[in-house]
Amino acid sequence: MDEVVEVVVDPFTQEKLPLHPPLVFRTDPGEARRALGLPDYVDTSDPVIAHGVGLLHALSLELPGHAVALLGGVAYRLRSPSSNSPTSGLRRSLHDIDLCCHHSDAKKLHSALLKIGERQGSALTVVETHADRMFNALMGGRRLRLHNVNQVVDGRCVLGTIDVLADEFRFCHNLDLKEDISQAPTNGHTLPLSTLLLTKLQYIQSIPAEHQAQVPGRVLGPFGKKEVLIGPEDKDVRDILALLIDRPLGESLGEISSTRFVQPLTSDWGFWTTVRLNLDHLTQTPLFAALPAEVRPTVQKKAEALRAATDRVQPKRRFGFLQREWWEPVETLGTPAPPATPSS
């Protein structure tokens, strides 16, 4: 009889999960990658990518006809060779798997994820801890948080987080994802490239000016007399740069659509302002300066083209620049804030 190991999945409640080690994929991640039609550059030797691709393939079997899209760092790995390359300077470590679905499919997806390890291999085991259940109840179906078992070490689970968003991405600004999710099966199983960029370029916060030394390379400019505005973290800048290096601007499948990029900005002055500030700052970051000299002009040209497209759709201004109503507060430098969707 197979050995059963009870592993702790929540150190606070001591919840345990019975597992049969070693953890196995019913479909090898490399085979799952090929079955999904993903490029060979997608590195499934990375355990987070292996689990992300494995889950995506398993869900295509468990929920046929129901669209599920990846976003976050795993999605960038699927769409960008530079995000996978160990020599590009743009590959980064991953921890979470971010998925999105239609709100009408959220309950089905929730149920499928909790059963998927039994049906598609123990390596895809997904658990919902006590803390997850409380969080999910508070979110009212707009967002789900679960955990997957990456590996078992000395009787303890090494868990990754699975975030599931329903219909929208809510962070510093809001993005309606319903149409994007519907097109995911023909769009590399991720959100469109333009939307992936907007999930990263929408980050903005204000911090006391005396704290700006804690965020080198992220300061966008002054905000009044005593504060400064800061933009995305280095991990997000890496993703943005990789996509701009690898993908052309254009309106065809697999290209970064300027039309789609600016569409959410046309009626939201705050979102429009944030994206403009971050595009301006992108080529001033240390990560941009560290790119090979032959690559920087490509990124510069594409950033300028996206900025020009953004300027052409300037929406009506509803707030003064120094008013805080034009973005949602999120956690910054360890300061507690209301729950928000992390940009992973």
Long-range contacts (C-beta under 8 A, 24 or more apart in sequence): 5-152, 5-155, 6-155, 7-149, 7-152, 7-155, 7-156, 7-157, 8-155, 8-156, 8-157, 9-127, 9-129, 9-147, 9-149, 9-157, 9-159, 10-129, 10-130, 10-131, 12-130, 12-131, 13-129, 13-130, 13-131, 15-129, 15-130, 17-125, 17-127, 17-149, 17-157, 19-122, 19-125, 19-149, 19-152, 20-122, 21-152, 23-121, 23-122, 23-123, 23-125, 23-149, 23-151, 23-152, 24-121, 24-122, 24-123, 25-50, 25-54, 25-120, 25-121, 25-123, 25-124, 26-58, 26-119, 26-120, 26-121, 26-124, 27-54, 27-57, 27-58, 27-120, 27-121, 29-53, 29-54, 32-56, 32-57, 32-58, 33-57, 36-60, 36-189, 38-78, 38-188, 38-189, 39-78, 39-81, 41-81, 41-84, 41-85, 42-77, 42-78, 42-84, 43-77, 43-84, 46-77, 46-94, 47-150, 47-151, 48-73, 48-74, 48-94, 48-95, 48-96, 48-97, 48-150, 48-160, 49-74, 49-77, 49-94, 50-123, 51-97, 51-123, 51-124, 51-148, 51-150, 51-160, 52-77, 52-97, 53-78, 54-120, 54-121, 54-123, 54-124, 55-97, 55-99, 55-113, 55-116, 55-124, 55-126, 55-148, 55-162, 56-189, 58-116, 58-119, 58-120, 58-121, 58-124, 59-109, 59-112, 59-113, 59-116, 61-120, 62-112, 62-115, 62-116, 62-119, 62-120, 63-105, 63-108, 63-109, 63-112, 66-101, 66-102, 66-105, 66-108, 66-109, 67-101, 67-102, 67-105, 67-181, 67-182, 67-183, 67-184, 67-185, 68-99, 68-100, 68-101, 68-105, 68-109, 68-181, 68-184, 68-189, 69-99, 69-100, 69-101, 69-177, 69-180, 69-181, 69-184, 69-187, 69-189, 69-190, 69-191, 70-97, 70-98, 70-99, 70-184, 70-189, 70-190, 70-191, 71-98, 71-99, 71-100, 71-165, 71-169, 71-190, 71-191, 71-195, 71-196, 71-199, 72-96, 72-97, 72-98, 72-163, 72-199, 72-343, 72-344, 73-98, 73-235, 73-239, 73-344, 74-98, 75-190, 75-191, 75-196, 76-196, 76-239, 76-242, 76-243, 78-188, 78-189, 78-190, 79-188, 79-190, 79-193, 79-196, 79-243, 79-246, 79-247, 80-239, 80-242, 80-243, 80-245, 80-246, 80-247, 81-246, 82-241, 82-242, 82-245, 82-246, 83-238, 83-239, 83-242, 83-243, 88-242, 89-238, 89-287, 89-290, 89-291, 90-238, 90-239, 90-241, 90-242, 90-245, 90-287, 91-238, 92-235, 92-238, 92-239, 94-344, 95-160, 95-161, 95-344, 96-160, 96-161, 96-162, 96-163, 96-342, 96-344, 97-148, 97-160, 97-161, 97-162, 97-163, 98-162, 98-163, 98-165, 98-344, 99-162, 99-163, 99-164, 99-165, 100-164, 100-165, 100-166, 100-167, 100-169, 100-177, 100-181, 100-191, 101-164, 101-165, 101-166, 101-181, 102-166, 102-167, 102-178, 102-181, 102-182, 103-141, 103-142, 103-166, 103-167, 105-166, 106-141, 106-144, 106-164, 106-166, 107-141, 109-144, 109-164, 110-136, 110-144, 110-146, 110-164, 113-146, 113-162, 113-164, 114-146, 117-149, 122-149, 123-149, 124-148, 125-149, 126-162, 127-159, 135-339, 138-339, 139-339, 141-166, 142-166, 142-167, 142-168, 142-170, 143-170, 143-341, 163-341, 163-342, 163-344, 165-341, 169-199, 169-341, 170-328, 170-340, 170-341, 171-199, 171-202, 171-203, 171-328, 171-330, 171-340, 171-341, 171-342, 171-343, 172-202, 172-203, 172-204, 172-205, 172-274, 172-327, 172-328, 172-330, 172-340, 173-202, 173-268, 173-270, 173-271, 173-274, 173-327, 173-328, 175-199, 175-202, 175-264, 176-264, 186-253, 187-253, 188-254, 192-257, 192-260, 193-243, 193-247, 193-254, 193-255, 193-256, 193-257, 194-256, 194-257, 194-258, 194-260, 194-261, 195-260, 196-239, 196-243, 197-240, 197-243, 197-256, 197-261, 197-306, 198-261, 198-264, 198-275, 199-343, 200-232, 200-236, 200-237, 200-239, 200-240, 200-343, 201-232, 201-240, 201-274, 201-275, 201-278, 201-279, 202-271, 202-274, 202-275, 202-278, 203-231, 203-232, 203-233, 203-236, 203-274, 203-278, 203-330, 203-343, 204-229, 204-230, 204-231, 204-274, 204-277, 204-278, 204-327, 205-229, 205-230, 205-327, 205-329, 205-330, 205-332, 206-230, 206-324, 207-332, 207-333, 211-333, 214-333, 215-333, 216-286, 217-285, 217-286, 217-287, 218-285, 220-277, 220-278, 220-280, 220-281, 221-277, 223-322, 224-322, 229-277, 230-332, 231-277, 231-278, 231-281, 232-278, 232-343, 233-343, 234-287, 236-343, 237-282, 237-285, 237-287, 237-288, 238-287, 240-282, 241-282, 241-287, 241-288, 241-291, 241-299, 244-298, 244-299, 244-302, 244-303, 245-291, 245-295, 245-298, 245-299, 249-302, 249-305, 249-306, 256-302, 256-306, 258-305, 258-306, 258-309, 259-309, 261-306, 261-309, 261-310, 262-309, 262-310, 262-312, 262-313, 265-310, 265-313, 265-315, 266-313, 266-315, 267-315, 268-315, 269-315, 269-316, 269-317, 269-318, 269-319, 269-326, 270-318, 270-319, 270-325, 270-326, 270-327, 272-310, 272-313, 272-314, 272-315, 273-321, 273-326, 274-326, 274-327, 275-310, 276-307, 276-310, 276-311, 279-303, 279-306, 279-307, 279-310, 280-307
